């Protein structure tokens, strides 16, 4: 897969997750971001897998703060 195609797929995942985050649906956003982690790992892209994981951590910590 070429770099442009990978970038498009990653961007699509981030946009989809952002839509769910914007609607307050943290659980669904995390599911989408986890799909991104798996995609990145499948493609051998450790850096992007780390970025997706960082977004998962950020979303989950944000939802914990709202619950307290």
N, C-alpha and C positions, 0 to 999 in steps of 0.2 A: 504494500500500500504506500503510495507516495505521500509526502509531507502535507500537501494541500488537502488531500482527502482525509488524512488523520486529523488535521486541524479543524476541518468542517465537522467531523464527527464529535470531536471534543467540544467544540463551540455549541453544537446542538444540545449536548448533554448539559452543559453549564446553563444554557438558556432555559431548558426545560426545568432544571432544578430551581433556577431563579424565579420562574413563574410560580412554582409551588411554594417557595419561601415567601414570595410576595403575598400569597393568599393565606399564609400562616400554616400551611400544611407541611410541617417540619418532617414528619415521618415519611411522607411520599418523596420529599426532596432528598432525604438521606438515602432512600432506596435508589433513586436515580443516580446520585453521586456514587453509590456503591457499584452500580453498573459501569460507571466511568472508571473506577479503580480497576475493575476486572478487565475492561476493554484495554486500558493502558498496559496492564500486566501481560495480557495476551499478545499485545503488539510489541512487548519488550521495552516499554517506555516508562522506566522507573520514576523519572522526574514528574511526569504527568500523573502517575499513580499517587505520588506524594502530594501533589496539588489537590487532587480530588479528596484525598484523605484529610488534608488540612481543612478543606471546606466542610467535610462531614463533621470534624471536631468543632469547628466554629458554629455550625448550625445546631449541633447538639448542646453546646455550652450556652448558646443563646436561648434555647428552649428551656434549659434548666433554670436560667436566671429569671425567666418569665413565670415559672411555676412557683418560685420562692416568694 
